[in-house]
Amino acid sequence: MTESVGLDWKENDRWKGIVRPYRPSDVERLRGSLPIAHTLATLGAQRLWRLLQTEPYLPTLGAMTGTQAVQMVAAGLPAIYASGWQVAADANDADETYPDQSLYPADSMPNLVRRINNALRREDEKNIRSGRTTSSGSRRSSRTRRPDSAATSTFSSSRKGSSTAAPRACTSRTSSPR
């Protein structure tokens, strides 16, 4: 694993300009013997990176519920924003309205991200079962895709004070025509 980590750090453009005060062997030493795989996070991070490198901008909207996220994907948004301000104002686990000063319960953002990702994952499962898309996003049937048949998307973060859902996000397989 150490060689692959070091090689990735050297060759992958994503890590250009990143200075690490540690070696790949230090990372390896701290890892356990069982590799931890976060498939949705990996797919979401790769997709977000690709979009950031290839698109002049990423139009996003902030989702406060899983249903909103599914609707945003169905409408064709390439990314969904999860905002710290939104969590403070309306989507926190204390069911209170707070100023954007992180006064709400610390697990509010991860819980929001989990709900959004569960909704997107479920919508993807429904699409796969109905034959609307395959796991690679290609059409399985000759039926015309309907805009209301959403699937999954990646999440985007803008600046300080925001959080991304990328740790558990899927690649985009929107069903709306482009």
C-alpha positions as CSV (number, residue, x, y, z in Angstrom):
1,M,0.0,0.0,0.0
2,T,2.8,2.4,0.8
3,E,4.1,2.4,-2.8
4,S,0.6,3.1,-4.2
5,V,0.1,6.0,-1.7
6,G,3.5,7.5,-2.5
7,L,3.0,7.0,-6.3
8,D,-0.5,8.5,-6.1
9,W,0.9,11.5,-4.3
10,K,3.7,12.0,-6.9
11,E,1.7,11.3,-10.1
12,N,-1.9,12.5,-9.4
13,D,-2.6,16.1,-10.4
14,R,-5.0,16.3,-7.5
15,W,-2.1,16.4,-5.0
16,K,0.1,18.9,-6.9
17,G,1.2,21.6,-4.5
18,I,0.3,19.7,-1.4
19,V,3.1,19.6,1.1
20,R,3.0,16.7,3.7
21,P,5.2,16.7,6.7
22,Y,5.1,12.9,6.7
23,R,6.0,10.0,4.4
24,P,3.8,7.4,2.8
25,S,5.3,4.9,5.2
26,D,4.0,6.9,8.1
27,V,0.4,6.6,6.7
28,E,0.9,2.9,6.2
29,R,2.1,2.4,9.7
30,L,-1.0,4.0,11.1
31,R,-3.4,1.9,9.0
32,G,-5.0,-1.2,10.3
33,S,-4.8,-4.5,8.5
34,L,-8.3,-4.2,7.1
35,P,-8.7,-1.7,4.3
36,I,-11.6,0.7,4.9
37,A,-13.6,1.4,1.7
38,H,-16.0,4.3,1.4
39,T,-17.3,3.6,-2.0
40,L,-19.8,6.5,-2.2
41,A,-17.2,8.9,-0.8
42,T,-14.6,7.8,-3.4
43,L,-17.0,8.0,-6.3
44,G,-18.4,11.4,-5.2
45,A,-14.9,12.9,-4.6
46,Q,-13.7,11.6,-8.0
47,R,-16.8,13.1,-9.7
48,L,-16.5,16.4,-7.9
49,W,-12.8,16.7,-8.8
50,R,-13.5,15.9,-12.4
51,L,-16.3,18.5,-12.6
52,L,-14.1,21.1,-10.9
53,Q,-11.4,20.5,-13.4
54,T,-13.6,20.5,-16.5
55,E,-16.4,22.9,-15.9
56,P,-16.1,26.7,-15.7
57,Y,-18.5,26.7,-12.7
58,L,-20.8,24.2,-10.9
59,P,-24.4,25.4,-10.4
60,T,-25.7,24.0,-7.2
61,L,-28.5,24.4,-4.8
62,G,-28.6,23.6,-1.1
63,A,-30.7,20.5,-0.1
64,M,-32.1,20.3,3.4
65,T,-33.9,17.0,2.8
66,G,-33.4,13.8,0.8
67,T,-36.5,14.6,-1.3
68,Q,-35.1,18.0,-2.3
69,A,-31.8,16.3,-3.3
70,V,-33.6,13.8,-5.5
71,Q,-35.6,16.6,-7.1
72,M,-32.4,18.6,-7.8
73,V,-30.8,15.6,-9.5
74,A,-34.0,15.0,-11.5
75,A,-33.8,18.7,-12.6
76,G,-30.3,18.1,-13.9
77,L,-28.1,19.8,-11.3
78,P,-24.5,18.4,-11.5
79,A,-23.9,18.9,-7.8
80,I,-25.8,19.5,-4.5
81,Y,-24.6,21.8,-1.8
82,A,-24.9,21.0,1.9
83,S,-24.6,24.3,3.8
84,G,-23.5,24.8,7.4
85,W,-25.8,27.9,7.5
86,Q,-28.8,25.8,6.4
87,V,-28.1,23.3,9.2
88,A,-27.8,26.1,11.7
89,A,-31.0,27.7,10.5
90,D,-33.3,24.8,9.8
91,A,-31.7,21.3,9.4
92,N,-30.1,20.7,12.8
93,D,-31.0,17.9,15.1
94,A,-32.0,20.2,18.0
95,D,-35.0,21.5,15.9
96,E,-34.0,25.0,16.8
97,T,-33.0,28.0,14.8
98,Y,-29.4,29.0,15.5
99,P,-27.0,31.6,14.2
100,D,-24.2,30.2,11.9
101,Q,-21.8,29.8,14.8
102,S,-21.8,26.0,15.2
103,L,-24.0,26.1,18.2
104,Y,-26.2,23.2,17.0
105,P,-25.5,19.5,17.8
106,A,-22.2,18.4,16.2
107,D,-23.8,15.5,14.4
108,S,-26.4,17.6,12.6
109,M,-24.5,17.9,9.3
110,P,-23.4,14.2,9.2
111,N,-27.0,13.3,9.9
112,L,-28.3,15.6,7.1
113,V,-25.7,14.1,4.7
114,R,-26.8,10.6,5.7
115,R,-30.5,11.4,5.0
116,I,-29.7,12.9,1.6
117,N,-27.5,10.1,0.6
118,N,-30.0,7.5,1.7
119,A,-32.7,9.2,-0.4
120,L,-30.3,9.3,-3.5
121,R,-29.3,5.7,-3.0
122,R,-32.9,4.6,-2.7
123,E,-33.8,6.5,-5.9
124,D,-30.9,4.8,-7.7
125,E,-32.2,1.4,-6.5
126,K,-35.7,2.2,-7.8
127,N,-34.3,3.3,-11.2
128,I,-32.2,0.1,-11.5
129,R,-35.1,-2.1,-10.6
130,S,-37.4,-0.3,-13.0
131,G,-34.9,-0.7,-15.9
132,R,-34.4,3.1,-16.3
133,T,-30.6,3.0,-15.8
134,T,-27.9,0.5,-15.2
135,S,-25.3,1.0,-12.5
136,S,-23.1,2.7,-15.1
137,G,-25.9,5.2,-15.9
138,S,-26.6,3.9,-19.4
139,R,-30.2,3.2,-20.5
140,R,-31.4,-0.4,-20.1
141,S,-34.5,0.0,-22.1
142,S,-35.6,1.9,-25.1
143,R,-38.1,3.9,-23.0
144,T,-37.6,7.6,-22.9
145,R,-36.3,8.8,-19.6
146,R,-38.6,11.0,-17.7
147,P,-37.3,14.0,-15.8
148,D,-38.9,12.7,-12.6
149,S,-36.8,9.6,-12.6
150,A,-33.9,10.9,-10.6
151,A,-30.9,8.8,-9.5
152,T,-27.8,10.0,-7.7
153,S,-25.5,12.9,-7.7
154,T,-22.3,14.2,-6.0
155,F,-22.2,17.0,-3.6
156,S,-20.3,20.2,-3.8
157,S,-19.0,22.5,-1.2
158,S,-18.2,26.1,-1.7
159,R,-16.2,28.0,0.9
160,K,-15.4,28.0,4.6
161,G,-18.4,27.3,6.8
162,S,-19.9,24.6,4.6
163,S,-19.7,20.9,4.6
164,T,-19.8,18.5,1.8
165,A,-21.7,15.3,1.4
166,A,-19.0,13.9,-0.7
167,P,-18.0,11.4,2.0
168,R,-21.0,9.3,1.1
169,A,-22.1,10.6,-2.3
170,C,-22.7,8.7,-5.5
171,T,-21.8,9.4,-9.1
172,S,-24.4,11.2,-11.1
173,R,-26.8,9.2,-13.1
174,T,-29.5,11.7,-13.8
175,S,-32.4,10.6,-15.9
176,S,-33.3,14.0,-17.3
177,P,-32.3,14.5,-20.9
178,R,-29.2,16.7,-21.4
